[in-house]
């Protein structure tokens, strides 16, 4: 098919049942009322911010009709009608999210952690185990950044391809029914200007996966009209080159008007069939949509839309058009629709009030408890005037939130800090309990709470024969990956050059030929969607390993890692997980773009992921074995210059497991503790030999993982012995060395055991220059380590260690 298909109502032969029409009109009207009332709630001060799906109702009704159990959605924050229509969100839950209710039973998408319009179904049981995803209509957890939902959409669809084509996955019936599941994506017209959208579209066309992308086109991106966003002012025109034809694979592309009920149904019926049966991706460009209340509660669209445009939007509102269509069909009467309008408004109002009562009721109860305790405190303190004033202000607060209650109690405790009474002890006990509850409400589930979390995996030491063979480090990894591919059918690896040549460093050499292209797969140069491909597949129960060829290139994918993967368990409060392993390599090599160690950036951005920094390939293999038993996402950074270094081949290559969060002492010493990781371990070990000649005996600790970091506080035990500590790595000054120092000196209370100030030794603030000289003058060398340690010893004992310079 060479031309784009433009659907009109004359092309649809579908017979619509009267009861179905009435039900869908009711859902659409209830959704519209939810938008209208939601905006008012924000302006009344009962909610912080609102963004709504008004004007998009009819297309979402049509999409919902063809969305089946087992399917997945990756959408954005205007899809409320769709979620209502598939039965995976209710009006009451919608308002609970608007109010930020922290009860996961009442607000199951995010437990109040996300602003309204961010949807998610709960894929996990309370213990973190998987539900039967094929018996559910699934929505991956939304994110706000525009087009940020697109990369994982690719992975959700790619999983269906694997489930259909990989015979070893046929028994996983709780995750797929022979790959028949479609991944449905939604995006606003303006967001299609983002690179993530284009990268996803290209990758999906290459992979030929069952993905349906709906583009809601209301002509604007906030205040900016389409001609500023899109070449030719039309994304479907731009994407014409992706349209499949008789000779070439590609997309099927449909264009349909957002108010044309029959045309919408026909478009989605065809899209569902093509994607589900043929595994061909489909784009549905839904044009002539409206946005009656403007972009959000941040402002009014009257500021930037002409009077003519506003008039057109009123006349072409999809609900008005749907109403006209229904009456014209003769299947329903105007009176029936009027009755539904009244009932819908009343229903939404009642659900809104119930949601507010549940939300405000919890806080009211806590406020009353606090007020009673403050009243009792007032009777026993000399600061009664101030305590009474605090209590009065609290009880008179309009629409109080939890912050008002807790802040008042804290100030009362400040005011009475010099006193000791039974009333104050009771208030303090209440406050302590609230701290515990609020930790769960607002701060929990950054990492897994399940029995499969990484810290629970029992470590197993590597075993070696007496005549252990010395091999290249890459061969250790190759043997590890071979074992994983052989024993775990859900495991697969993909990335640039991973397939045919077995990755640029040969750790997968020969494994594609042995296990097939679905298990060890080449990709294009597209870091964002490599990560998205992994996230989506992991959300569907598979165990992907996504490779970013060099650590420097992770910047391309950092937003997707940070905004989607790292915070997934947190923003769903344990409702979803994606245990993706991201494999890359970095640290020492040469040049501005191939020697990167941006660890501080990753530590700050990727809380919620594990960050593993093995010093050699044996350690890396043990970490991969551990991660494959765990259910948490991880980034593993191998040493780029370690693949050809010789290591002993373990006997138990597929069984040994490195404990995560537990540093290893790789050299004992008594004078000074050096804390490091990765390639710097070799540098520091070499420096230790030089320091020994100077009469200095250092203890070297490899942290092994930066997240988690030294969970048992082993480093401070070394510091108790040496009383001196140096943190060193290849990151910029103030990067990961500052993080490690804070963990040991502050969190582990290492400050109390210091004889001299703690030291850091990092790389230069700039990227490393090219060549061996560039490396020597840009990153810590053996000489730098020797001199830094010696200077710290000089500071401690200048007589024994006189100045060198």
BATOR-561847 format. One line per 4 residues: number of its first residue (from 1); their letters; for each residue x, y, z of C-alpha. Coordinates in Angstrom, 3 decimals. Layout:
residues N
NUM	A	X:Y:Z | ...
This chain:
residues 805
1	XXXX	0.000:0.000:0.000 | 1.710:3.185:-1.202 | -0.726:5.858:-0.094 | -1.714:6.882:3.409
5	XXXX	-5.196:5.665:4.299 | -7.562:8.436:5.293 | -10.584:6.985:7.048 | -14.047:8.461:6.670
9	XXXX	-17.285:7.188:8.106 | -18.442:5.820:4.765 | -15.718:3.156:4.882 | -16.888:1.392:8.037
13	XXXX	-19.411:-1.458:7.811 | -19.425:-2.057:11.571 | -22.858:-2.340:13.180 | -22.862:-0.571:16.539
17	XXXX	-25.202:-1.893:19.212 | -27.399:0.610:20.992 | -26.277:-0.392:24.494 | -22.636:-0.172:23.492
21	XXXX	-23.166:3.310:22.098 | -24.881:4.504:25.243 | -22.183:3.017:27.449 | -19.427:4.682:25.479
25	XXXX	-21.194:8.019:25.466 | -21.553:7.756:29.235 | -17.827:7.012:29.677 | -16.897:9.926:27.416
29	XXXX	-19.220:12.305:29.253 | -17.975:11.175:32.658 | -14.405:11.724:31.487 | -15.257:15.222:30.273
33	XXXX	-16.881:16.068:33.583 | -13.817:14.750:35.405 | -11.698:17.183:33.386 | -13.985:20.110:34.049
37	XXXX	-14.311:19.430:37.782 | -10.640:18.595:38.114 | -9.668:22.028:36.841 | -11.979:23.661:39.372
41	XXXX	-10.456:21.625:42.205 | -7.044:23.034:41.358 | -8.324:26.599:41.273 | -10.039:26.018:44.628
45	XXXX	-6.695:25.060:46.143 | -7.605:21.425:46.752 | -5.007:20.157:44.270 | -1.607:21.426:43.224
49	XXXX	-1.793:21.170:39.433 | -4.000:19.652:36.777 | -3.611:18.397:33.235 | -6.583:16.792:31.518
53	XXXX	-7.731:14.740:28.545 | -10.737:16.761:27.439 | -11.166:16.835:23.679 | -9.491:13.431:23.235
57	XXXX	-12.376:11.283:24.461 | -13.795:9.763:21.285 | -10.523:8.472:19.821 | -9.656:6.902:23.153
61	XXXX	-13.035:5.180:23.272 | -12.307:3.676:19.851 | -8.815:2.592:20.866 | -10.123:0.985:24.054
65	XXXX	-12.605:-1.136:22.104 | -9.751:-2.991:20.397 | -7.354:-3.156:23.336 | -7.283:-6.753:24.594
69	XXXX	-6.141:-8.560:27.725 | -2.380:-8.957:27.707 | -1.899:-5.776:25.673 | 0.221:-2.946:27.062
73	XXXX	-0.111:0.814:26.901 | 2.740:3.335:26.964 | 1.025:6.689:26.868 | 0.941:10.161:28.236
77	XXXX	-1.056:12.290:30.586 | -4.220:12.851:28.536 | -5.376:9.243:28.349 | -7.930:9.201:31.167
81	XXXX	-10.859:8.280:28.899 | -8.978:5.265:27.590 | -8.144:4.083:31.118 | -11.782:4.473:32.175
85	XXXX	-12.946:2.614:29.061 | -10.698:-0.424:29.585 | -11.700:-0.568:33.250 | -8.213:0.030:34.644
89	XXXX	-8.938:3.349:36.297 | -12.005:4.834:37.918 | -13.210:8.383:38.361 | -12.633:8.097:42.089
93	XXXX	-9.057:6.883:41.544 | -8.558:9.705:39.071 | -9.425:12.295:41.722 | -7.424:10.451:44.363
97	XXXX	-4.370:11.008:42.166 | -5.309:14.650:41.638 | -5.301:15.098:45.423 | -2.081:13.025:45.779
101	XXXX	-3.618:10.404:48.052 | -0.811:8.165:49.331 | -2.983:5.091:49.766 | -2.046:2.613:47.000
105	XXXX	-5.404:0.865:47.293 | -7.258:4.090:46.570 | -4.685:5.487:44.113 | -3.128:2.353:42.610
109	XXXX	-1.200:3.999:39.784 | 1.382:5.790:41.918 | 0.144:6.016:45.529 | 0.062:9.794:45.229
113	XXXX	3.603:10.122:43.889 | 2.710:11.395:40.437 | 0.593:14.310:39.320 | -2.792:13.562:37.838
117	XXXX	-3.141:11.822:34.487 | -0.184:9.495:35.037 | -1.474:5.959:34.789 | -0.114:2.520:35.637
121	XXXX	-1.574:-0.884:36.334 | -0.072:-3.016:39.070 | 1.872:-5.854:37.452 | 3.158:-7.220:40.745
125	XXXX	1.678:-8.899:43.780 | 2.413:-7.404:47.187 | 5.446:-9.686:47.592 | 6.946:-8.462:44.314
129	XXXX	6.074:-11.563:42.278 | 4.530:-11.264:38.836 | 0.797:-11.359:38.265 | -0.657:-13.081:35.211
133	XXXX	-0.170:-10.248:32.721 | -2.185:-12.031:30.029 | -5.336:-11.854:32.145 | -5.000:-8.073:32.573
137	XXXX	-5.209:-4.982:30.435 | -1.843:-3.427:31.180 | -0.495:0.092:31.311 | 3.192:0.767:31.818
141	XXXX	3.846:3.577:34.281 | 3.642:7.004:32.666 | 6.337:9.653:32.731 | 5.944:13.375:32.067
145	XXXX	8.855:14.231:29.707 | 7.500:14.653:26.207 | 8.015:11.560:24.026 | 9.663:9.824:26.986
149	XXXX	7.082:7.046:26.749 | 8.212:6.061:23.263 | 11.446:4.091:23.906 | 9.829:1.574:26.250
153	XXXX	6.888:1.250:23.841 | 9.342:-0.311:21.420 | 10.416:-2.820:24.073 | 6.852:-3.709:25.014
157	XXXX	6.172:-4.541:21.374 | 9.518:-6.272:20.873 | 8.684:-8.673:23.701 | 5.709:-9.944:21.667
161	XXXX	8.040:-10.653:18.759 | 10.306:-12.688:21.042 | 7.402:-14.553:22.626 | 6.162:-15.523:19.180
165	XXXX	9.482:-16.438:17.576 | 11.479:-17.960:20.454 | 10.218:-21.495:21.060 | 11.929:-21.639:24.467
169	XXXX	9.531:-18.960:25.747 | 6.325:-20.835:24.903 | 5.812:-22.054:28.458 | 5.684:-18.540:29.938
173	XXXX	1.911:-18.321:29.689 | 1.555:-15.684:32.416 | 3.494:-13.220:30.250 | 2.272:-13.879:26.721
177	XXXX	-0.156:-15.769:24.540 | 2.183:-16.638:21.666 | 3.129:-13.007:21.152 | -0.392:-11.913:20.264
181	XXXX	-0.178:-8.821:22.466 | -0.089:-5.352:20.948 | 1.786:-2.422:22.495 | -0.317:0.730:22.192
185	XXXX	1.392:4.105:22.382 | -0.103:7.560:22.575 | 1.621:10.886:22.043 | 0.683:14.491:21.409
189	XXXX	1.349:15.981:17.986 | 3.952:18.450:19.250 | 5.905:15.761:21.071 | 6.537:13.980:17.774
193	XXXX	9.229:16.610:17.197 | 11.358:14.923:19.848 | 14.248:12.704:18.791 | 12.946:9.842:20.927
197	XXXX	9.840:9.670:18.766 | 11.747:9.450:15.497 | 14.268:6.975:16.890 | 11.457:4.738:18.116
201	XXXX	9.583:4.890:14.829 | 12.701:3.971:12.875 | 13.601:1.099:15.216 | 10.059:-0.296:15.150
205	XXXX	10.046:-0.238:11.370 | 13.314:-2.142:11.291 | 12.230:-4.698:13.881 | 8.645:-5.111:12.588
209	XXXX	6.944:-5.316:15.957 | 3.243:-5.165:16.938 | 3.047:-1.517:17.940 | 0.201:0.950:17.372
213	XXXX	1.062:4.620:17.869 | -1.796:7.096:18.212 | -0.900:10.739:17.648 | -3.454:13.058:19.236
217	XXXX	-3.266:16.155:17.031 | -5.056:19.256:18.305 | -2.915:21.576:16.215 | -0.806:22.999:19.043
221	XXXX	2.010:22.257:21.477 | 0.953:24.439:24.402 | 0.889:27.811:22.595 | 2.872:26.855:19.501
225	XXXX	0.974:25.782:16.363 | 1.914:22.814:14.190 | 3.762:24.795:11.519 | 6.453:25.556:14.114
229	XXXX	6.709:21.919:15.161 | 6.508:19.803:12.066 | 7.647:19.988:8.463 | 4.578:20.445:6.244
233	XXXX	2.576:20.916:9.447 | 1.610:17.226:9.441 | 3.457:14.332:11.063 | 1.743:11.763:8.837
237	XXXX	3.002:13.617:5.781 | 6.503:13.642:7.234 | 6.348:9.897:7.899 | 5.193:8.925:4.399
241	XXXX	8.545:7.291:3.754 | 7.853:4.768:6.488 | 4.668:3.551:4.756 | 5.053:-0.092:3.730
245	XXXX	4.431:-1.189:0.183 | 4.356:-4.420:-1.779 | 8.148:-4.618:-1.923 | 9.295:-3.061:1.325
249	XXXX	8.478:-3.533:4.982 | 7.533:-0.539:7.052 | 4.551:0.966:8.844 | 0.882:1.090:8.028
253	XXXX	-0.192:4.712:8.441 | -3.782:5.862:8.894 | -5.165:9.393:9.132 | -8.538:9.886:10.828
257	XXXX	-10.518:12.749:12.305 | -10.862:12.803:16.074 | -14.618:13.456:15.978 | -15.561:10.821:13.366
261	XXXX	-16.848:7.889:15.411 | -17.202:5.281:12.674 | -13.917:6.178:10.987 | -12.096:5.970:14.307
265	XXXX	-13.502:2.539:15.017 | -12.533:1.264:11.590 | -9.021:2.645:11.858 | -8.427:1.016:15.234
269	XXXX	-10.008:-2.247:14.163 | -7.626:-2.464:11.223 | -4.649:-1.302:13.257 | -5.266:-3.938:15.895
273	XXXX	-5.605:-6.704:13.308 | -2.505:-5.705:11.353 | -0.328:-5.339:14.420 | -1.653:-8.404:16.234
277	XXXX	-1.698:-10.843:13.342 | 1.036:-9.602:11.031 | 3.380:-7.975:13.591 | 3.508:-4.813:11.525
281	XXXX	3.708:-1.448:13.334 | 0.907:1.058:12.730 | 0.642:4.826:13.100 | -2.768:6.424:13.532
285	XXXX	-2.647:10.185:13.062 | -5.798:11.503:14.716 | -6.382:15.006:13.399 | -8.925:17.752:14.120
289	XXXX	-8.854:17.156:17.840 | -9.601:19.884:20.365 | -8.464:20.873:23.818 | -11.400:22.748:25.386
293	XXXX	-9.619:23.815:28.581 | -6.238:24.498:27.082 | -2.970:22.792:27.940 | -3.232:22.696:31.741
297	XXXX	-4.198:24.725:34.786 | -1.064:26.821:34.245 | -2.818:29.168:31.862 | -5.578:29.893:29.386
301	XXXX	-5.503:28.992:25.684 | -7.437:32.149:24.938 | -4.068:33.914:25.146 | -2.767:32.301:21.976
305	XXXX	-5.725:30.927:19.986 | -7.704:33.165:17.652 | -11.425:33.704:18.064 | -11.954:31.774:14.852
309	XXXX	-9.976:28.807:16.190 | -11.850:28.833:19.484 | -15.173:28.907:17.640 | -14.064:26.008:15.428
313	XXXX	-13.059:23.975:18.486 | -16.468:24.456:20.063 | -18.246:23.435:16.878 | -16.022:20.393:16.326
317	XXXX	-15.800:19.162:19.897 | -15.784:15.372:19.669 | -18.537:14.989:22.291 | -20.796:17.376:20.419
321	XXXX	-20.130:15.509:17.172 | -20.643:12.141:18.888 | -23.923:13.368:20.271 | -25.034:14.514:16.814
325	XXXX	-24.017:11.185:15.327 | -25.924:9.183:17.939 | -29.138:11.146:17.437 | -28.820:10.959:13.664
329	XXXX	-28.342:7.169:13.848 | -31.841:6.850:15.279 | -30.648:4.379:17.892 | -30.836:6.826:20.788
333	XXXX	-32.850:9.907:21.538 | -31.787:13.364:22.595 | -33.712:12.857:25.823 | -31.674:9.759:26.636
337	XXXX	-28.454:11.627:26.074 | -29.649:14.543:28.183 | -30.365:12.104:30.969 | -26.886:10.607:30.668
341	XXXX	-25.399:14.122:30.787 | -27.144:14.822:34.070 | -26.285:11.422:35.510 | -22.651:11.686:34.439
345	XXXX	-22.235:15.063:36.089 | -23.874:13.824:39.289 | -21.806:10.618:39.273 | -18.487:12.386:38.778
349	XXXX	-19.342:14.889:41.480 | -20.130:12.092:43.931 | -16.914:10.224:43.067 | -14.915:13.410:43.430
353	XXXX	-16.432:14.076:46.836 | -15.778:10.504:47.955 | -12.152:10.774:46.858 | -11.755:14.094:48.667
357	XXXX	-13.402:12.755:51.801 | -11.047:9.779:51.858 | -8.010:11.963:51.264 | -8.938:14.797:53.587
361	XXXX	-10.317:12.394:56.181 | -6.925:10.803:56.766 | -5.326:14.186:57.289 | -8.211:15.408:59.438
365	XXXX	-7.747:12.394:61.693 | -4.036:13.074:62.030 | -4.716:16.766:62.624 | -7.170:15.982:65.403
369	XXXX	-4.704:13.618:67.057 | -1.962:16.226:66.878 | -4.257:18.971:68.156 | -5.209:16.934:71.232
373	XXXX	-1.573:16.252:71.988 | -0.711:19.935:71.522 | -3.554:20.892:73.831 | -2.199:18.522:76.472
377	XXXX	1.310:19.891:75.967 | 0.032:23.435:76.467 | -1.163:22.543:79.975 | 2.264:21.303:81.036
381	XXXX	4.633:23.812:79.485 | 5.816:27.306:80.269 | 5.547:28.018:76.533 | 1.775:27.563:76.480
385	XXXX	1.098:30.799:74.584 | 3.257:29.749:71.659 | 1.959:26.161:71.675 | -1.652:27.389:71.757
389	XXXX	-0.960:29.749:68.884 | 0.500:26.929:66.826 | -2.496:24.741:67.612 | -4.975:27.455:66.726
393	XXXX	-3.314:28.155:63.372 | -3.381:24.457:62.579 | -7.052:23.944:63.401 | -8.072:27.004:61.367
397	XXXX	-6.134:25.973:58.230 | -8.229:25.806:55.074 | -7.818:22.465:53.309 | -4.874:21.433:55.513
401	XXXX	-2.357:18.984:54.151 | -0.044:16.605:55.972 | 2.786:19.111:55.831 | 0.738:21.559:57.941
405	XXXX	0.252:18.972:60.676 | 3.825:17.742:60.814 | 5.401:21.175:60.557 | 3.256:22.428:63.444
409	XXXX	4.250:19.509:65.655 | 7.934:20.017:64.872 | 7.721:23.671:65.850 | 5.990:22.784:69.100
413	XXXX	8.830:20.390:69.881 | 11.347:23.130:69.059 | 9.549:25.514:71.379 | 9.587:23.059:74.312
417	XXXX	13.064:21.641:73.705 | 14.306:22.516:77.200 | 11.424:20.794:78.955 | 10.648:17.223:79.855
421	XXXX	7.086:16.167:80.501 | 4.787:13.241:79.903 | 2.759:15.320:77.419 | 5.868:16.197:75.432
425	XXXX	6.997:12.553:75.391 | 3.611:11.507:74.011 | 3.800:14.173:71.308 | 7.338:13.093:70.442
429	XXXX	6.248:9.442:70.248 | 3.370:10.383:67.951 | 5.727:12.396:65.752 | 8.190:9.494:65.558
433	XXXX	5.426:7.150:64.435 | 4.340:9.674:61.808 | 7.925:9.847:60.565 | 7.863:6.086:60.069
437	XXXX	4.534:6.223:58.244 | 5.612:9.140:56.073 | 8.816:7.368:55.120 | 6.632:4.638:53.646
441	XXXX	4.204:7.113:52.087 | 6.732:9.320:50.348 | 10.176:7.689:50.315 | 9.832:3.916:50.072
445	XXXX	10.403:1.498:47.178 | 13.291:3.285:45.526 | 14.742:-0.213:45.394 | 13.106:-3.601:45.510
449	XXXX	11.349:-4.688:48.697 | 10.944:-8.255:47.522 | 12.792:-11.385:48.557 | 14.579:-11.149:45.177
453	XXXX	16.302:-7.848:45.903 | 20.016:-7.979:45.214 | 21.078:-7.801:48.845 | 19.197:-11.052:49.522
457	XXXX	21.048:-13.076:46.893 | 23.386:-15.497:48.671 | 26.978:-15.005:47.488 | 28.976:-17.934:46.149
461	XXXX	32.763:-17.754:45.865 | 34.523:-18.520:42.619 | 36.273:-21.902:42.700 | 39.497:-22.708:40.892
465	XXXX	41.394:-25.922:40.176 | 45.011:-26.088:41.256 | 46.081:-25.849:37.630 | 43.628:-23.074:36.719
469	XXXX	44.007:-21.899:33.151 | 44.875:-18.244:32.582 | 42.694:-16.771:29.861 | 41.792:-13.360:28.492
473	XXXX	39.249:-11.578:30.657 | 36.782:-11.533:27.767 | 36.746:-15.345:27.820 | 35.497:-15.285:31.415
477	XXXX	32.545:-13.181:30.282 | 31.983:-15.336:27.225 | 31.735:-18.445:29.377 | 29.381:-16.655:31.788
481	XXXX	27.073:-15.453:29.010 | 27.137:-18.876:27.384 | 25.909:-20.402:30.641 | 23.172:-17.787:31.068
485	XXXX	21.914:-18.291:27.528 | 21.903:-22.051:28.021 | 20.117:-22.119:31.380 | 17.781:-19.093:31.358
489	XXXX	15.422:-18.861:28.349 | 14.218:-15.390:29.407 | 17.767:-14.004:29.072 | 18.799:-12.307:25.842
493	XXXX	21.380:-9.683:24.899 | 21.356:-6.979:22.270 | 23.199:-3.855:21.241 | 25.473:-2.363:18.627
497	XXXX	27.792:-5.097:17.254 | 26.694:-7.591:19.911 | 25.352:-10.162:17.456 | 27.401:-11.344:14.533
501	XXXX	30.845:-10.291:15.782 | 30.002:-10.925:19.450 | 30.474:-7.299:20.635 | 33.504:-5.107:20.019
505	XXXX	35.434:-6.906:22.747 | 34.302:-10.422:21.825 | 32.516:-11.389:25.043 | 29.619:-12.751:22.963
509	XXXX	31.839:-14.234:20.252 | 30.161:-17.237:18.638 | 27.068:-17.047:20.817 | 24.697:-15.738:18.153
513	XXXX	25.580:-18.670:15.934 | 24.994:-21.006:18.875 | 21.730:-19.571:20.234 | 20.193:-17.621:17.367
517	XXXX	19.481:-13.999:16.495 | 16.603:-13.661:18.969 | 18.974:-14.377:21.860 | 22.080:-12.425:20.785
521	XXXX	21.060:-9.530:18.595 | 22.597:-6.648:16.682 | 20.911:-3.249:16.774 | 21.348:0.025:14.986
525	XXXX	23.211:2.940:16.521 | 20.353:4.145:18.738 | 21.184:4.224:22.444 | 17.838:5.645:23.628
529	XXXX	15.783:2.852:22.102 | 18.305:0.173:23.027 | 17.502:1.091:26.619 | 13.785:1.412:25.828
533	XXXX	13.838:-1.980:24.136 | 15.217:-3.427:27.353 | 12.816:-1.594:29.666 | 9.743:-2.706:27.758
537	XXXX	10.887:-6.316:27.523 | 11.725:-6.380:31.243 | 8.270:-4.976:32.055 | 6.861:-8.057:30.354
541	XXXX	8.774:-10.577:32.430 | 11.861:-11.133:30.273 | 15.476:-10.697:31.389 | 17.196:-8.493:28.828
545	XXXX	20.789:-7.290:28.758 | 21.056:-4.037:26.813 | 24.532:-2.980:25.775 | 25.721:0.593:25.479
549	XXXX	28.955:0.197:23.569 | 30.960:2.776:25.534 | 30.163:4.524:28.775 | 30.627:7.907:27.088
553	XXXX	27.604:7.140:24.897 | 25.297:6.603:27.837 | 24.543:10.317:27.769 | 22.244:9.652:24.820
557	XXXX	20.118:7.357:26.982 | 20.517:9.072:30.338 | 17.087:10.699:30.320 | 15.336:7.384:29.658
561	XXXX	17.405:5.641:32.310 | 16.750:8.361:34.882 | 13.154:9.328:34.149 | 11.777:5.883:33.369
565	XXXX	13.875:2.942:34.540 | 15.583:4.162:37.713 | 12.420:5.548:39.322 | 9.988:2.876:38.106
569	XXXX	9.583:0.976:41.379 | 9.457:4.235:43.311 | 6.841:5.970:41.207 | 4.566:2.907:41.270
573	XXXX	5.321:2.152:44.927 | 6.310:-1.387:44.026 | 3.582:-1.888:41.439 | 5.926:-2.471:38.514
577	XXXX	9.513:-3.568:37.976 | 11.878:-3.816:35.028 | 15.008:-5.764:36.018 | 17.041:-4.658:33.017
581	XXXX	20.808:-5.180:33.023 | 22.626:-2.397:31.189 | 26.099:-3.506:30.187 | 28.765:-1.025:29.171
585	XXXX	32.490:-0.347:29.457 | 34.480:2.664:30.482 | 37.310:4.046:32.569 | 40.777:4.072:31.152
589	XXXX	41.435:4.064:27.456 | 42.349:7.135:25.480 | 40.643:10.231:24.190 | 37.916:12.672:25.001
593	XXXX	35.082:10.294:24.054 | 36.462:6.853:24.898 | 37.883:7.250:28.375 | 34.891:8.520:30.253
597	XXXX	34.174:8.012:33.902 | 31.134:10.257:34.527 | 30.313:8.310:37.667 | 29.141:11.222:39.779
601	XXXX	26.613:12.110:37.096 | 25.327:8.545:37.105 | 25.199:8.337:40.901 | 23.125:11.494:41.039
605	XXXX	20.845:10.551:38.128 | 20.263:6.848:38.580 | 19.167:6.374:42.171 | 16.888:3.362:41.947
609	XXXX	19.356:1.407:39.829 | 22.314:-0.622:41.036 | 25.688:0.659:39.802 | 28.346:-2.036:39.603
613	XXXX	31.992:-1.162:38.930 | 33.932:-4.456:38.721 | 37.734:-4.287:38.624 | 38.065:-7.301:36.317
617	XXXX	35.965:-9.630:34.223 | 35.703:-12.332:36.879 | 34.103:-9.828:39.218 | 31.822:-8.688:36.390
621	XXXX	30.728:-12.271:35.650 | 29.930:-12.855:39.323 | 27.876:-9.671:39.353 | 25.916:-10.760:36.277
625	XXXX	25.134:-14.072:37.967 | 23.887:-12.196:41.019 | 21.818:-9.754:38.985 | 20.132:-12.553:37.068
629	XXXX	18.704:-13.868:40.344 | 17.735:-10.392:41.531 | 14.798:-8.279:40.358 | 16.411:-4.841:40.195
633	XXXX	17.720:-2.832:37.240 | 21.474:-2.400:37.135 | 24.265:-0.676:35.255 | 27.481:-2.699:35.018
637	XXXX	30.583:-0.767:33.905 | 33.336:-3.107:32.799 | 36.962:-1.978:32.535 | 37.607:-1.090:28.932
641	XXXX	41.291:-2.016:29.074 | 40.734:-5.321:30.876 | 39.445:-7.651:28.166 | 42.893:-8.884:27.141
645	XXXX	44.365:-9.057:30.634 | 44.832:-12.600:31.930 | 42.554:-14.052:34.623 | 41.965:-17.518:36.016
649	XXXX	38.939:-19.364:34.656 | 36.616:-20.368:37.522 | 35.279:-23.923:37.704 | 31.807:-22.697:38.682
653	XXXX	31.487:-20.021:35.999 | 27.682:-20.028:36.044 | 27.189:-20.382:39.778 | 29.536:-18.032:41.606
657	XXXX	27.948:-14.782:42.721 | 29.581:-11.570:43.888 | 27.724:-9.927:46.781 | 26.535:-6.432:45.868
661	XXXX	27.080:-3.639:48.357 | 30.007:-5.394:50.020 | 33.511:-3.990:49.465 | 36.493:-6.310:49.198
665	XXXX	39.884:-5.742:50.806 | 42.274:-6.547:47.963 | 45.377:-5.674:49.993 | 45.698:-5.502:53.749
669	XXXX	47.719:-2.721:55.351 | 48.111:-0.739:58.523 | 49.068:2.843:57.633 | 46.375:4.293:55.391
673	XXXX	43.142:3.105:53.727 | 42.669:3.684:50.006 | 39.111:3.301:48.703 | 38.636:2.903:44.964
677	XXXX	37.026:0.801:42.222 | 37.285:-0.341:38.625 | 40.516:0.243:36.691 | 41.940:2.337:39.511
681	XXXX	42.363:-0.854:41.546 | 45.294:-1.843:39.340 | 46.778:1.646:39.549 | 46.595:1.669:43.338
685	XXXX	48.006:-1.854:43.603 | 51.017:-0.764:41.550 | 51.382:2.332:43.710 | 51.316:0.145:46.833
689	XXXX	54.524:-1.571:45.684 | 56.272:1.799:45.377 | 54.940:2.929:48.753 | 56.204:-0.225:50.400
693	XXXX	59.710:0.848:49.400 | 59.049:4.108:51.244 | 57.951:2.300:54.388 | 54.234:2.871:53.872
697	XXXX	51.796:-0.031:54.101 | 48.413:0.867:52.609 | 45.177:-1.078:52.795 | 43.273:-1.125:49.492
701	XXXX	39.507:-1.535:49.360 | 37.588:-2.156:46.151 | 34.024:-0.956:46.740 | 32.763:-3.244:43.901
705	XXXX	29.415:-1.454:43.736 | 28.659:2.235:44.254 | 24.909:1.657:44.548 | 24.477:-0.024:46.964
709	XXXX	27.530:1.238:48.811 | 29.122:-0.713:51.651 | 25.886:-1.807:53.329 | 27.711:-3.415:56.270
713	XXXX	30.046:-0.441:56.894 | 33.221:-2.424:56.322 | 35.257:0.587:55.203 | 34.971:2.355:58.527
717	XXXX	36.387:-0.747:60.196 | 39.521:-0.314:58.095 | 39.610:3.368:59.007 | 39.495:2.487:62.694
721	XXXX	42.762:0.631:62.128 | 44.625:3.077:59.879 | 43.071:6.421:60.949 | 43.798:7.821:57.501
725	XXXX	41.770:7.478:54.303 | 42.041:8.377:50.619 | 39.257:8.097:48.065 | 40.396:7.895:44.469
729	XXXX	38.890:7.336:41.044 | 38.912:8.703:37.489 | 35.817:10.902:37.761 | 35.995:14.690:37.931
733	XXXX	36.900:16.340:41.267 | 33.888:16.343:43.551 | 32.285:13.477:41.667 | 32.208:9.912:42.939
737	XXXX	35.085:10.570:45.350 | 32.901:13.122:47.142 | 30.057:10.604:47.224 | 32.279:7.902:48.748
741	XXXX	33.701:10.357:51.284 | 30.228:11.410:52.375 | 29.184:7.792:52.785 | 32.169:6.868:54.960
745	XXXX	32.941:10.062:56.831 | 29.345:11.134:57.507 | 27.070:8.097:57.220 | 29.534:5.618:58.715
749	XXXX	30.762:8.174:61.279 | 34.314:7.775:60.023 | 35.080:11.343:61.089 | 35.710:10.193:64.651
753	XXXX	38.609:7.934:63.626 | 40.657:10.378:61.546 | 44.179:11.513:62.418 | 44.483:13.685:59.315
757	XXXX	41.900:15.182:56.998 | 40.478:12.695:54.494 | 41.808:12.951:50.969 | 40.466:12.596:47.451
761	XXXX	42.354:12.010:44.235 | 40.324:12.296:41.056 | 40.824:13.014:37.376 | 41.040:16.502:35.982
765	XXXX	37.884:18.561:35.538 | 38.164:18.186:31.765 | 37.856:15.115:29.596 | 41.121:13.195:29.152
769	XXXX	43.374:14.202:26.297 | 44.312:11.648:23.648 | 47.408:9.388:23.753 | 49.254:7.810:26.627
773	XXXX	50.569:11.218:27.625 | 47.021:12.546:27.608 | 46.013:9.752:29.958 | 48.986:10.354:32.243
777	XXXX	48.310:14.062:32.624 | 44.491:13.794:32.770 | 43.799:10.896:35.106 | 45.397:9.673:38.339
781	XXXX	48.610:7.784:37.640 | 50.678:5.496:39.848 | 52.910:8.491:40.528 | 49.930:10.613:41.575
785	XXXX	48.711:7.964:44.009 | 52.174:7.548:45.530 | 52.610:11.276:46.050 | 49.082:11.799:47.434
789	XXXX	49.459:8.979:49.952 | 52.934:10.143:50.905 | 51.695:13.712:51.446 | 48.999:12.453:53.798
793	XXXX	51.599:10.446:55.719 | 53.803:13.551:55.820 | 50.907:15.472:57.328 | 50.609:12.800:59.995
797	XXXX	54.330:12.340:60.724 | 56.590:14.917:58.979 | 59.692:13.677:60.752 | 59.358:10.154:59.455
801	XXXX	58.048:11.259:56.045 | 59.740:14.552:55.088 | 58.474:16.621:52.177 | 59.403:15.307:48.743
805	X	59.027:18.621:46.960
